Structure formats: C-alpha cells, structure tokens
Amino acid sequence: MTAEQLAADINELAGFLGPRDVPALTPDALEGAVGTRRADVMALFGGSILAGGDVLADAMRAGAARTYVIVGGAGHTTEALRARVRELCPDVDFADGAPEADVFAAYLGSRYGLAADLLERASTNCGNNVTCLLGLLAERGVPCESLVIAQDATMQRRMEAGMRREAPGMRVVNYATYAVRVEPRPNAAARAEASLDDLRIVDPPLGMWELPRYVSLLMGEVPRLTDDEGGYGPRGRGYIAHVDVPAGVTAAWGRLREALPGLVRVANPAFATLG
C-alpha cells in the first residue's frame, strides 16, 4: 500500500469516528445546529488527549452550557494521560493515582483558572462513563435535556452511541476534542509499500497520541461499532445503540488491517464493567 492510500484510509476512519456536529462550541453555533444557545450540560470525558482541556476551557468561556462536568476514573488511557501531563505541563499538580477527572481539573485550573461544576471519578470505560455521568446528574438534580459530549476523537462515535442507548430522548451534540489528518512525509510517495514511518500527523494538538497508538485506537473502534455478534451494538454485546458503519469505512479498515497487522486494539478486561 502506498503512503497516499495509507494516509487516506486512516483519515477515512478518523473522519467517521470523531464527529463534530457544530463548527465551534459557541452559543451562535449551537443555536444554528440544535436550536438552543446553551446546552444544559457539557461533559468532557477523560479518555481524551490533553487538548480536551483546552476545548472545555474555550466552551466555558464562550458560555456553551449551563453545567460543566469532567468524567473519568481510571481506565486504559489514564496512565498515559498522567505521564503526558507531567511531561508537557510539569507545573500542573495532581496525585500519583489521580483519576482522569482530577487530572483534567488540575490542568483546567492551572492553565485557565477555571473549575468544572462536577467531577465524576468512578467510571472506567466508555460504557460506564455514560451511566456514571447520568447517575451523577440525577443525584445532583441537574436538568439535562441537551448535552454536549466531548471525547477523544477516536472514541467520540462510540460515546454518542452509548448515550443514545442509555438516554434515547436526550438531544446530544457531538464535539470530538480534536480533528487531525495524516499525510505522507516528503519523499514517501516513491515507495510502493509504505509504513507508518512514512506518515506524519499534521499540526498535532497538545498531548496527541504517537501515530501507532492513534492508528491502533482508530482501528479498534470499527469492530466495536459494527453491529454484529462480535460488536458492541444490539446484535452483539448490547453496550451501545445501533451504528451504521459506512461501506467506505469498513473497506478502509480492511485494507489497514492487512497493511498493519497487530494494530487492532482489543478491550482490556481490567477496565470492563462487571454485571
């Protein structure tokens, strides 16, 4: 596979998995898209790269929601998040075993002098990110008919499908915490069989995954979203609502699986929901 095809297939997955329903989290954009200038709640999910904290800060300063929540206990991305924050922002202070919500809260306070209204610290995966968030809002009596969800761009589509399963009447606005594309490096086009070493991420946001990790996360999502006996939808494990995976995405995933064997991320049972 050439570098151009490799990049195109990765970008095909990324475009599907990381939707943004509005161009920006501003009252004008929200009103034009969903008919309300402020969502009831905005939730940042802790599986995001560090740039998710910047997205939340921008939304808070713009007045995009009435209540702001950071969601995340400890899951498969938590240690990578802690390490990345310590590497990039050594002045941000948090405990060694801090859950994702506390790490992002520390970043938000240190960088912007802002604080979310609520922190959810118990969830460990995309499924109970949703149920724990809804439980916290109900416990605190927070009205939530409209919700902005901001998750890592590799997992945004699945997060939205989980929300549709658990709260089908809720008006959900997707806003993946970043949108990037990959492109061939100079001189890579001449090689007939390219590898990830021949590609680069264009303008990577703060804390962006290394390219192999990013591609692994993207590739791991397509089998989860495919509604068959092996997926997470109603025909499989029943964790999420049905998702229509476009034929072009499925085809791109198949080519990438052949070109990059071993990069399909499997679920870590240590962070599974019990019961």
ABEGO torsion letter per residue (X at the ends): XBAAAAAAAAAAAAAAABBBABABBBAAAAAAAAGBABBABBBBBAABBAAAAAAAAAAAAAGABABBBBBEBBBAAAAAAAAAAAAABAABBBBAABBAAAAAAAAAAAAAGBBBABBBAABABAAAAAAAAAAAAAAAGBBBABBBBBBBAAAAAAAAAAAAAABAABBBBBBBABBBBBBBBBGAAABABBBAAABBBBGBBBGBBBAAAAAAAAAAAAAAABBBAABABAABAGABBBBBBBAAAAAAAAAAAAABBGABBBBBAAABBBX
